[in-house]
Amino acid sequence: MSRLDALSLRSRTTFTAVALVAVVLGAGAWVLLTTLDRQLVAATDLTSRATARDLVEMVRTDRLPDVLTQVGDDGVAQVFAADGTVLAASANITGRGPITGPAESPEARLRTFDGPDDQETETYRAWTVAGASPRGQVTVVVGNSLEAVHEASRRLRALLLIGVPLAVLVLGGVVWVLVGRALGRLDRIRSDVDAIDPRQLDRRVVATGPRDEVGRLAATMNRMLARVEAAVTRQRQLVADVSHDLQSPLATQRLSLEVALRDPGAVDADELRSGVLGPAQAMERLVDDLLVLAAADEHALATVTSVDLDALVLEEAERARSNSHVRIDTARVSAGPVRANPSEIRRAVRNLVDNAVAYAASTVELAVTTIGEEVVLDVLDDGPGVPPDERERIFDRFHRGDPSRQGGVSGSGLGLSIARTATERAGGRLDLVDGPAGAHFRMVLPVLPVG
């Protein structure tokens, strides 16, 4: 682990921001100073060349004054003849001899040399031009001190040496404070979540501050906590419901076996068989239903093939007729080829038929029709129907209606949940449809493509 990794997130963020800004500002300052220096040199060169041309014209027209004032305090100008006689000069070099050699061309040529400036000697960047005068060829020299040219850059550099570090320090302080505030809110979210134990799943993170990324994170955490609470509640309810559903058949089996062991000769074999095998079959069905739901929750892939839904419905209707006195009408069952897992879709149809038979007063109607790209199974009964306050929960696992209002019917509460799960795994949907009386369930599955 590097030393940077060992720092806190706040320190790493501040250090990274300060380092990046320092590099950017440093590079910007260097570019600024370099550009400024070049621009100042170019500006003085342009001024010096223009002044040199003006002096050449003054020499040609014999209007040259003794003291040249066209240059500033930091400049130097001189005109001398071919024999070295100084014809005119700026005030800072008056009385001195030629400060450079004679020019050889009428085109301006750049020269750098050390020259006098009052009592000092400075380096000059000068332009020399050869010109003609009534007294012969002359040399015009106009330039500026490089020290003076670079003085502005030095002053700016001094300001930047103070300003850039100060700006970086101020930025570092601002970043430290802002990151501290953001991380403080994150730390409060962490501590709130960490303080929630399994007995306090109804607690939520306190969302404070603006609706920014941290605020949205708090909202996301609250939604996650709500899902965890719902999942744990379902798990606890599942344990309670399974325990309740297993307790009754186990108690029946235990009672039957205890009676048989207490007085074996007085026990009827059929009653013993019914008292043991019946509860065992009920427990087996419950465990089988739970395995189906567990496989669906794990998104286990189901083997899909073609299924004749109409044939399957007719088979389940015949099975239900043999176990019930309810009339089952299949007159509206027509061809309905679908693509699904045969065992899963059969279980769904069986659960729907058994549910309808269990609650029907006298008649159950089954209908299979093909509408466009869908095959529709309608299961209707003439029972008491589903109360309005249970319509949204009828497909929930272990949901049971009020037996006192529904003829004393009781089950595991998994049938409709399994039916909807199997239907959705086949790419369809299962809904409770509004009707004038009784209950009306509608299963819709994709039709089997031709060819």
C-alpha positions in Angstrom: 0.0 0.0 0.0 1.4 3.4 -1.0 1.5 6.3 1.4 -1.2 8.1 -0.5 -3.5 5.0 -0.2 -3.0 5.1 3.6 -4.5 8.6 3.8 -8.1 9.3 4.3 -10.4 10.0 1.4 -10.6 13.6 2.4 -6.8 13.9 2.5 -6.4 12.1 -0.8 -9.0 14.2 -2.6 -7.5 17.5 -1.2 -4.0 16.4 -2.1 -5.0 15.4 -5.6 -6.9 18.6 -6.2 -4.1 20.8 -4.9 -1.5 18.9 -6.9 -3.4 19.1 -10.1 -4.2 22.8 -9.6 -0.6 23.5 -8.7 0.6 21.8 -11.9 -2.0 23.6 -14.0 -1.3 27.0 -12.5 2.5 26.5 -12.6 2.3 25.6 -16.3 0.0 28.5 -17.0 2.3 30.9 -15.2 5.3 29.7 -17.2 3.4 30.1 -20.5 2.2 33.5 -19.4 5.7 34.7 -18.5 7.3 33.2 -21.7 4.6 34.8 -23.9 4.8 38.1 -22.1 8.6 38.2 -22.5 8.4 37.4 -26.2 5.7 39.9 -26.8 7.6 42.7 -25.0 10.7 41.9 -27.0 8.7 41.8 -30.2 7.1 45.2 -29.3 10.4 46.8 -28.6 11.9 45.4 -31.8 9.0 46.8 -33.8 9.4 50.3 -32.1 13.2 50.3 -32.6 13.0 49.4 -36.3 10.4 52.1 -36.9 12.5 54.6 -35.1 15.6 53.6 -37.0 13.7 54.1 -40.3 12.6 57.6 -39.1 16.1 58.5 -38.3 17.4 57.4 -41.7 14.8 59.6 -43.3 15.9 62.5 -41.1 19.5 62.0 -42.0 18.7 61.9 -45.7 16.8 65.2 -45.5 19.4 66.7 -43.2 16.9 67.3 -40.3 18.8 65.3 -37.8 19.0 67.0 -34.3 22.0 66.7 -32.0 20.1 65.0 -29.3 17.8 62.1 -30.2 14.6 62.0 -28.2 12.7 59.4 -30.1 13.7 56.7 -27.6 12.6 56.3 -24.0 14.6 56.3 -20.8 15.5 52.7 -21.3 16.4 53.1 -25.0 19.5 54.1 -26.9 20.0 55.8 -30.2 23.0 57.0 -32.2 23.9 58.2 -35.6 27.6 58.2 -36.7 29.5 58.7 -39.9 31.7 56.2 -41.7 34.8 57.8 -40.0 33.3 57.2 -36.5 32.2 60.8 -36.0 29.0 60.8 -33.9 26.4 63.0 -35.6 23.6 62.6 -33.0 22.9 60.5 -29.9 20.3 60.0 -27.2 20.9 61.9 -24.0 22.2 58.9 -22.0 25.2 58.4 -24.4 25.9 61.9 -25.3 29.7 62.5 -25.7 30.5 58.8 -26.3 31.9 57.3 -29.4 30.2 54.7 -31.6 28.5 52.0 -29.5 28.7 49.4 -32.3 30.3 48.8 -35.6 29.1 50.4 -38.9 26.1 49.0 -40.7 26.7 47.4 -44.0 23.1 47.3 -45.4 20.1 49.6 -45.7 18.0 46.7 -44.3 17.7 46.6 -40.5 20.0 44.1 -38.9 19.7 42.9 -35.3 22.7 43.2 -33.0 23.2 42.6 -29.3 26.0 44.3 -27.4 26.9 45.8 -24.1 26.6 49.6 -23.9 26.6 52.4 -21.5 23.5 53.6 -19.6 24.4 56.7 -17.5 26.8 55.2 -15.0 26.1 51.5 -15.8 26.7 49.1 -18.6 23.7 47.1 -19.9 23.0 44.6 -22.6 21.2 46.1 -25.6 19.1 44.6 -28.3 19.5 47.1 -31.2 18.8 47.4 -34.9 21.4 49.0 -37.2 20.6 50.5 -40.6 23.0 52.1 -43.1 21.7 55.4 -44.5 22.9 58.1 -46.8 23.3 61.8 -45.9 24.6 64.9 -47.6 27.9 64.2 -45.9 28.2 60.5 -46.9 27.1 57.2 -45.5 26.0 57.0 -41.9 25.0 54.2 -39.4 21.8 54.5 -37.5 21.6 52.5 -34.2 18.3 52.2 -32.2 17.8 49.7 -29.4 16.5 49.0 -25.9 18.0 47.6 -22.8 17.2 43.9 -22.3 17.1 44.5 -18.6 14.3 47.0 -19.1 12.5 44.7 -21.4 12.6 41.9 -18.9 11.7 44.1 -15.9 8.0 43.7 -16.5 8.3 39.9 -16.7 10.3 39.9 -13.4 7.6 41.9 -11.6 4.9 39.6 -12.9 7.1 36.6 -11.9 7.4 37.9 -8.4 3.6 38.4 -8.2 3.0 34.9 -9.5 5.5 33.4 -7.0 3.3 34.8 -4.2 -0.1 34.5 -5.9 0.1 31.0 -7.2 1.0 29.3 -3.9 -1.5 31.5 -2.1 -4.2 30.5 -4.6 -3.3 26.8 -4.2 -3.5 27.1 -0.4 -6.8 28.8 -0.6 -8.1 26.1 -3.0 -6.8 23.4 -0.8 -8.6 24.9 2.2 -11.9 25.2 0.2 -11.6 21.6 -1.1 -10.8 20.4 2.4 -13.9 22.1 3.8 -16.3 21.0 1.0 -15.1 17.5 0.9 -15.3 17.3 4.7 -18.9 18.4 4.5 -19.8 15.9 1.8 -17.9 13.1 3.6 -19.5 14.1 6.9 -22.9 13.5 5.4 -21.7 10.1 4.0 -20.3 9.2 7.4 -23.6 10.0 9.0 -25.3 7.7 6.4 -22.8 5.0 7.2 -23.3 5.3 11.0 -27.1 5.3 10.6 -26.9 2.1 8.5 -24.4 0.5 10.8 -26.6 1.2 13.8 -29.6 -0.7 12.3 -29.8 -4.2 13.7 -32.2 -7.0 12.6 -34.7 -5.9 15.3 -34.8 -2.3 13.9 -35.3 -2.8 10.2 -38.0 -0.1 10.2 -35.4 2.5 10.8 -34.2 4.7 7.9 -31.3 7.0 7.1 -31.9 10.6 7.9 -31.5 12.5 4.7 -30.2 16.0 5.3 -28.7 18.7 3.0 -29.4 19.4 -0.7 -30.8 16.8 -3.2 -27.3 16.1 -4.6 -25.4 12.8 -5.1 -25.2 12.3 -1.3 -28.9 13.0 -0.9 -29.7 10.6 -3.7 -27.5 8.0 -2.0 -29.4 8.4 1.2 -32.7 7.9 -0.7 -31.3 4.8 -2.4 -30.2 3.5 1.0 -33.6 4.0 2.4 -35.2 2.2 -0.6 -32.7 -0.7 -0.1 -33.5 -0.8 3.6 -37.2 -1.0 2.7 -36.5 -3.9 0.4 -34.4 -5.6 3.1 -37.2 -5.1 5.6 -39.8 -6.5 3.2 -37.6 -9.5 2.4 -36.9 -10.2 6.1 -40.6 -9.8 6.9 -41.5 -12.2 4.1 -38.8 -14.6 5.3 -40.2 -14.5 8.9 -43.7 -14.9 7.6 -42.6 -17.8 5.4 -41.1 -19.6 8.4 -44.3 -18.9 10.4 -46.6 -20.0 7.7 -44.6 -23.2 6.8 -44.4 -24.0 10.5 -48.1 -23.5 10.8 -48.9 -25.6 7.8 -46.6 -28.4 8.8 -47.7 -28.4 12.5 -51.3 -29.6 11.7 -50.4 -32.7 9.6 -47.6 -33.6 11.9 -49.9 -33.5 14.9 -52.5 -35.6 13.0 -49.8 -38.2 12.2 -48.5 -38.2 15.7 -52.0 -38.7 17.2 -52.8 -41.5 14.8 -49.5 -43.3 15.5 -49.9 -42.8 19.3 -53.4 -44.3 19.2 -52.1 -47.2 17.1 -49.2 -47.9 19.5 -51.4 -47.6 22.6 -54.0 -50.2 21.4 -52.9 -51.8 18.1 -55.9 -54.2 18.1 -58.5 -51.4 18.2 -57.1 -49.4 15.3 -58.8 -49.7 11.9 -56.2 -50.0 9.1 -58.0 -47.6 6.8 -58.3 -45.0 9.4 -54.6 -45.4 10.3 -53.7 -45.1 6.6 -55.8 -42.0 6.2 -54.4 -40.5 9.4 -50.8 -41.0 8.3 -50.7 -40.9 4.5 -53.1 -37.9 4.1 -51.0 -35.5 6.2 -47.9 -36.9 4.6 -49.3 -36.0 1.1 -50.3 -32.5 2.4 -46.7 -31.9 3.6 -45.3 -33.3 0.4 -47.4 -30.9 -1.7 -46.3 -28.0 0.5 -42.7 -28.9 0.2 -43.1 -29.4 -3.5 -44.7 -25.9 -3.8 -41.9 -24.3 -1.9 -39.3 -26.0 -4.1 -41.1 -24.6 -7.2 -41.1 -21.1 -5.8 -37.4 -21.4 -4.7 -36.4 -22.4 -8.2 -38.3 -19.5 -9.7 -36.7 -17.1 -7.2 -33.3 -18.4 -8.3 -34.3 -17.8 -11.9 -33.5 -21.4 -12.8 -34.0 -22.0 -16.5 -37.0 -24.1 -17.4 -37.1 -26.6 -20.3 -39.5 -25.0 -22.8 -41.3 -26.9 -25.5 -44.6 -26.9 -27.3 -47.7 -27.5 -25.2 -51.3 -28.0 -26.3 -53.0 -25.9 -23.7 -56.5 -27.1 -24.6 -55.5 -30.7 -24.1 -53.9 -29.9 -20.8 -57.0 -28.0 -19.6 -59.3 -30.9 -20.6 -57.2 -33.3 -18.7 -57.2 -31.2 -15.6 -61.0 -30.7 -15.9 -61.5 -34.5 -16.0 -59.3 -34.9 -13.0 -61.2 -32.3 -11.1 -64.6 -33.9 -12.0 -63.5 -37.1 -10.5 -62.8 -35.5 -7.1 -65.7 -33.0 -6.9 -69.4 -32.7 -7.4 -69.0 -29.2 -9.1 -70.0 -29.0 -12.7 -67.1 -28.1 -14.9 -68.0 -26.6 -18.3 -65.4 -27.0 -21.0 -67.6 -26.2 -24.0 -65.5 -23.1 -24.9 -62.1 -24.9 -24.9 -60.6 -24.6 -28.4 -57.1 -25.2 -29.8 -54.4 -23.3 -28.0 -50.8 -24.2 -28.9 -48.3 -22.4 -26.6 -44.6 -22.7 -25.9 -43.8 -23.3 -22.2 -42.5 -25.8 -19.7 -45.1 -28.6 -19.6 -44.8 -29.4 -15.9 -44.9 -25.7 -14.8 -47.8 -24.7 -17.0 -49.7 -27.9 -15.9 -49.2 -26.9 -12.3 -50.5 -23.4 -13.0 -53.6 -24.7 -14.7 -54.2 -27.3 -12.0 -53.9 -24.6 -9.3 -56.4 -22.4 -11.1 -58.9 -25.2 -11.6 -58.6 -26.5 -8.0 -59.0 -22.9 -6.7 -62.1 -22.4 -8.8 -63.6 -25.8 -7.8 -62.8 -25.1 -4.1 -64.8 -21.8 -4.1 -67.5 -22.5 -6.7 -71.1 -22.9 -5.6 -72.1 -25.2 -8.4 -70.3 -24.4 -11.7 -66.8 -23.8 -13.0 -66.3 -22.6 -16.6 -63.1 -23.1 -18.5 -62.4 -21.4 -21.9 -59.4 -21.5 -24.2 -59.3 -19.1 -27.2 -56.6 -17.8 -29.5 -56.6 -14.0 -30.0 -54.0 -12.8 -32.4 -50.5 -13.7 -31.0 -51.9 -14.8 -27.6 -53.7 -17.8 -26.2 -56.1 -16.9 -23.4 -57.3 -19.3 -20.7 -60.3 -18.0 -18.7 -61.3 -19.8 -15.4 -64.6 -18.6 -13.9 -66.5 -19.8 -10.9 -69.9 -18.9 -9.4 -68.5 -18.7 -5.8 -68.4 -15.7 -3.5 -65.7 -14.0 -5.5 -62.7 -12.1 -4.1 -63.3 -9.3 -1.6 -62.2 -5.9 -2.8 -59.7 -5.5 0.1 -57.9 -8.8 -1.0 -57.7 -8.2 -4.8 -54.2 -6.8 -4.6 -52.9 -9.6 -2.3 -54.6 -12.6 -3.9 -51.4 -13.6 -5.6 -49.1 -13.1 -2.6 -47.5 -16.2 -1.1 -49.3 -17.7 1.8 -52.2 -15.3 1.4 -55.4 -16.9 2.6 -58.8 -15.5 2.4 -61.1 -15.4 5.3 -62.5 -19.0 5.6 -65.6 -17.7 7.4 -66.5 -15.6 4.3 -65.5 -18.2 1.8 -67.1 -21.4 2.9 -64.4 -22.6 5.2 -62.0 -23.2 2.4 -58.4 -23.3 3.6 -55.1 -24.1 1.8 -51.4 -23.3 1.9 -51.9 -20.0 0.1 -49.3 -20.8 -2.5 -51.5 -22.0 -5.4 -52.2 -18.7 -7.1 -48.7 -17.4 -6.4 -47.2 -20.5 -8.1 -49.7 -20.1 -11.0 -48.7 -16.5 -11.6 -45.0 -17.4 -11.3 -45.2 -20.3 -13.8 -47.2 -18.1 -16.2 -44.7 -15.3 -16.1 -41.8 -17.7 -16.6 -43.5 -18.8 -19.8 -43.6 -15.1 -21.0 -47.3 -14.6 -20.1 -49.4 -13.0 -17.4 -52.1 -14.0 -15.0 -54.7 -11.5 -13.7 -57.9 -11.4 -11.7 -60.5 -10.0 -14.0 -63.5 -8.0 -12.9 -66.8 -9.8 -13.3 -70.5 -9.6 -12.3 -70.2 -12.5 -9.9 -67.7 -15.1 -8.6 -64.0 -15.0 -9.5 -62.6 -14.7 -13.0 -58.9 -15.5 -13.6 -57.3 -15.0 -17.0 -54.1 -16.5 -18.1 -52.5 -15.1 -21.3 -49.6 -16.9 -23.0 -47.8 -16.3 -26.3 -49.1 -18.4 -29.1 -46.7 -21.1 -30.5 -45.2 -19.7 -33.7 -46.2 -21.7 -36.8 -43.3 -23.5 -38.4 
